[in-house]
């Protein structure tokens, strides 16, 4: 059984490790009478406790089972069974350390890697040491970390902006031998996790496979960026558009829309297009935040230069009038 599920049978019965058979039996009878379902009708807690003390007594009352339990702890029950794909004969081990070293040595390998392409990629994974995925330092893994009872695996899945927005079906190769097809839902966000059940590593003790967790990474987009739930873009406008205002076509994730630019807008000011952002997991769509950037012309014609020079002589507005007061 996994170490996280280890049960201390001595603690459950409330006896010491030196307790003899008669003492174990006496304590068990007392507890069994206390927690028996007939004495506690409808009490699920008592029922669970009754099953637990029965399990503990079954082991501690049997000299052979108790000897293996004392020597090998949570691994005592692997005798004669399959543990990670091999038969376990505890008689060959002088101590628990000998057994666990042998176990770790046999399961130190990981998934291999195979060829990858834009639609079919090969991944290797590391196993979570905590029993659940650790995405704090997510990366494309080159193999297993040190073996762990948990068989959940994790890997990075890179998508284009369009694939994440619209959803896509990806073929992934695990260890160079197993190919799986994963449906990526529309609206997958950066660092979101996609769970693929039963496609993780093989648990060496239970012989069942864990889950595979894919963490989404998006290729950068030249115009759109994420800002939490919303999408942000920078819209360049000319000086005259900033002064006079007007309607300007703005690209969105679903097509171009016409947006009203108010007269006198400042560079860096943000305008919001509601419902034009990223699909939300629970339905609806976030907003597109448009940040205006006033861009001066770089190559002026002779006529444009003359008009700008004339404008400079006519201008009464001084954008630096407040500086003497600083």
C-alpha positions in Angstrom: 0.0 0.0 0.0 1.3 3.5 -0.6 3.2 5.0 2.3 0.6 7.8 2.6 -1.9 5.1 3.4 0.2 3.3 6.0 -1.8 2.2 9.1 -0.1 1.8 12.5 -2.0 -1.3 13.7 -0.4 -1.1 17.2 -1.7 2.5 17.5 -5.1 1.5 16.2 -5.5 -1.2 18.9 -3.7 0.9 21.5 -1.1 -1.7 22.4 2.7 -1.7 22.5 4.8 -3.5 20.0 5.8 -5.9 22.8 2.2 -6.9 23.6 1.7 -10.6 23.6 -1.1 -12.5 21.8 -3.3 -12.6 24.9 -3.1 -8.9 25.4 -3.8 -8.2 21.8 -6.9 -10.4 21.9 -8.2 -8.8 25.2 -7.9 -5.3 23.8 -9.5 -6.3 20.5 -12.5 -7.8 22.2 -13.0 -4.6 24.3 -12.8 -2.4 21.2 -14.9 -4.6 19.1 -17.7 -4.6 21.6 -17.4 -0.8 21.8 -17.6 -0.1 18.1 -19.7 -3.0 16.9 -22.4 -1.7 14.4 -25.1 -3.3 16.5 -24.0 -1.2 19.5 -23.9 2.0 17.3 -26.7 1.8 14.8 -26.3 4.3 12.0 -23.0 5.6 13.2 -20.7 5.6 10.2 -17.7 6.7 12.2 -18.1 3.7 14.6 -18.6 1.4 11.6 -15.3 2.6 10.0 -13.5 2.2 13.4 -14.8 -1.3 13.8 -13.5 -2.3 10.3 -10.1 -0.7 11.2 -9.6 -2.6 14.4 -10.7 -5.8 12.7 -8.0 -5.2 10.1 -5.4 -4.5 12.8 -6.3 -7.6 14.8 -6.2 -9.8 11.7 -2.5 -8.9 11.2 -1.3 -8.7 14.8 -3.0 -11.9 15.9 -1.2 -13.9 13.2 2.4 -14.5 14.2 3.6 -14.8 10.5 1.8 -11.7 9.4 2.9 -9.8 12.5 6.5 -10.7 11.9 6.4 -9.4 8.3 4.5 -6.3 9.4 7.1 -5.5 12.1 10.0 -6.0 9.6 8.6 -4.4 6.4 5.9 -2.0 7.6 3.5 -0.9 4.8 5.1 -3.3 2.4 4.5 -6.4 4.5 1.5 -7.6 2.4 3.5 -7.8 -0.9 4.6 -11.4 -0.1 3.7 -13.7 -2.9 2.0 -11.0 -4.9 2.9 -8.6 -7.7 4.8 -5.5 -6.6 5.8 -3.4 -9.5 5.9 -6.3 -12.0 8.0 -8.8 -10.0 7.4 -11.4 -7.3 8.6 -10.3 -3.9 10.3 -12.9 -1.7 11.0 -11.1 1.6 13.1 -14.0 2.7 16.0 -12.8 0.6 16.2 -9.5 2.4 18.0 -9.0 5.7 16.2 -5.8 6.5 13.7 -3.3 5.3 16.5 -1.1 3.9 17.7 -4.0 1.8 14.2 -4.4 0.4 13.5 -0.8 -0.3 16.9 -0.3 -2.0 16.2 -3.2 -4.3 12.7 -1.8 -5.0 14.1 1.7 -5.9 16.8 0.2 -8.0 14.3 -1.7 -10.1 12.0 1.2 -10.7 14.6 4.0 -11.3 13.9 4.1 -15.1 11.5 6.5 -16.8 9.7 7.0 -20.0 11.9 7.2 -23.1 11.5 9.8 -25.8 10.4 9.5 -29.3 10.2 11.6 -32.5 7.9 14.6 -32.4 6.3 16.9 -34.9 3.8 19.8 -35.0 0.9 17.4 -34.5 2.6 14.5 -32.7 5.0 15.1 -29.9 6.9 12.9 -27.6 7.2 13.7 -23.9 9.0 12.3 -20.9 7.6 13.0 -17.4 8.7 13.3 -13.8 6.7 11.8 -11.0 5.2 14.0 -8.3 6.7 13.3 -4.9 3.7 14.7 -3.0 1.0 12.5 -4.5 -0.3 15.4 -6.7 1.3 17.4 -9.5 3.8 20.1 -8.6 3.5 22.8 -11.2 5.8 25.3 -9.5 8.7 24.5 -11.7 7.0 23.1 -14.8 9.1 22.2 -17.8 9.6 19.6 -20.5 11.0 16.7 -18.5 13.8 14.4 -19.6 12.8 11.5 -17.4 11.6 10.3 -14.0 12.8 12.0 -10.8 13.5 9.6 -8.0 10.7 7.0 -7.9 7.6 7.8 -5.8 4.6 5.8 -4.8 2.5 8.4 -6.7 2.2 7.5 -10.4 0.9 10.9 -11.6 3.0 12.4 -14.3 3.3 15.9 -15.7 4.6 17.5 -18.9 4.5 20.7 -20.9 2.1 21.0 -23.8 2.9 23.9 -26.2 0.1 25.4 -28.3 -0.3 28.2 -30.8 -2.6 31.1 -29.9 -5.1 29.8 -32.4 -5.0 26.2 -31.2 -5.7 27.3 -27.6 -8.4 29.7 -28.6 -10.4 27.3 -30.9 -9.4 24.0 -29.3 -7.4 21.3 -31.1 -6.8 17.5 -31.1 -3.3 16.6 -30.4 -1.5 13.3 -30.8 1.1 12.7 -28.2 3.7 9.9 -28.0 4.5 8.7 -24.5 7.9 7.1 -24.1 8.3 6.5 -27.8 5.9 3.5 -27.7 2.4 4.6 -26.8 0.5 7.2 -28.9 -2.6 8.9 -27.4 -5.0 11.4 -28.7 -5.9 14.3 -26.5 -8.8 16.8 -27.1 -7.7 20.3 -26.0 -10.8 22.3 -25.2 -11.3 25.8 -26.7 -10.1 28.5 -24.4 -7.1 26.7 -22.8 -5.2 29.4 -20.9 -1.4 29.7 -20.2 -0.4 27.4 -17.3 -3.9 25.8 -17.2 -3.8 22.0 -16.6 -5.4 19.3 -18.7 -5.8 15.9 -17.0 -5.6 12.8 -19.0 -6.8 9.9 -16.8 -4.9 6.7 -16.7 -2.0 7.8 -18.9 0.6 8.5 -16.2 3.3 6.2 -14.8 2.7 2.7 -13.5 2.5 2.5 -9.7 5.0 -0.3 -8.8 3.0 -1.4 -5.8 -0.6 -1.3 -7.1 0.1 -2.0 -10.7 -2.3 0.8 -11.7 -1.5 3.8 -13.8 -1.7 7.3 -12.5 -2.9 10.4 -14.4 -1.0 12.5 -16.9 -1.2 16.3 -16.3 -0.5 18.6 -19.3 0.4 22.2 -18.5 -0.4 24.5 -21.3 2.2 26.9 -22.7 1.3 29.3 -25.5 3.6 30.5 -28.3 3.8 34.4 -28.1 1.3 36.3 -30.3 2.6 39.4 -32.1 -0.4 41.5 -31.2 -2.4 40.0 -28.4 -1.2 39.3 -24.8 -2.8 37.9 -21.6 -3.5 40.1 -18.6 -5.1 37.7 -16.1 -8.5 36.8 -17.7 -8.5 39.6 -20.3 -6.6 40.0 -23.5 -4.5 43.2 -24.1 -3.3 44.8 -27.3 -1.5 48.1 -28.2 -3.2 50.1 -30.9 -1.0 52.7 -32.7 -2.7 55.9 -33.8 -1.5 59.1 -35.5 -1.2 62.4 -33.7 -4.2 63.9 -35.7 -6.3 60.9 -34.8 -5.5 61.5 -31.1 -6.4 65.2 -31.4 -9.5 64.8 -33.6 -10.8 61.4 -32.5 -12.8 59.2 -34.8 -13.6 55.5 -35.6 -10.7 53.1 -36.1 -10.7 49.4 -37.1 -9.3 47.2 -34.3 -8.4 43.5 -34.7 -9.9 41.1 -32.2 -9.7 37.4 -31.6 -12.9 36.9 -33.6 -12.5 39.5 -36.4 -12.1 43.3 -36.9 -14.5 45.7 -35.1 -14.8 49.5 -35.4 -14.0 51.3 -32.2 -14.6 55.0 -31.4 -11.5 56.9 -30.4 -12.5 60.0 -28.3 -10.9 63.3 -29.3 -7.9 64.3 -27.1 -7.0 60.7 -26.1 -3.6 60.3 -24.4 -0.9 57.8 -25.2 -1.2 54.8 -22.9 -4.9 55.4 -22.2 -6.9 52.1 -22.3 -10.2 51.5 -24.0 -12.3 48.3 -23.3 -14.1 46.1 -25.8 -16.4 44.0 -23.7 -16.8 40.4 -24.6 -14.0 40.4 -27.2 -11.4 38.7 -25.1 -10.8 35.0 -24.2 -13.4 32.3 -23.7 -14.1 31.6 -20.0 -14.2 28.1 -18.6 -17.6 28.6 -17.1 -19.1 30.3 -20.1 -18.9 33.8 -21.6 -15.9 35.8 -22.8 -13.6 38.2 -21.1 -12.7 41.7 -22.4 -10.2 43.0 -24.9 -8.3 45.9 -23.4 -7.0 48.3 -26.1 -4.0 50.5 -25.0 -3.6 53.5 -27.3 -0.1 54.5 -28.4 0.3 57.8 -30.3 3.0 57.3 -33.0 4.5 60.3 -34.7 5.2 60.0 -38.4 8.8 59.1 -39.2 8.9 60.2 -42.9 7.2 63.5 -43.6 6.5 64.8 -47.0 7.4 68.4 -47.7 3.8 69.4 -47.5 3.3 67.6 -44.2 6.4 69.2 -42.7 5.2 72.7 -43.8 1.8 72.1 -42.2 3.4 70.8 -38.9 5.6 73.9 -38.9 2.6 76.2 -39.4 0.7 74.3 -36.7 3.6 74.9 -34.3 3.4 78.6 -34.8 -0.4 78.6 -34.3 -0.4 76.3 -31.3 -1.4 77.9 -28.0 -1.4 74.6 -26.0 1.8 74.1 -23.9 2.0 70.5 -22.6 4.8 71.5 -20.2 3.2 74.5 -18.6 3.1 72.8 -15.2 6.8 72.1 -15.0 7.9 75.4 -13.5 5.6 74.6 -10.5 7.3 71.2 -9.9 
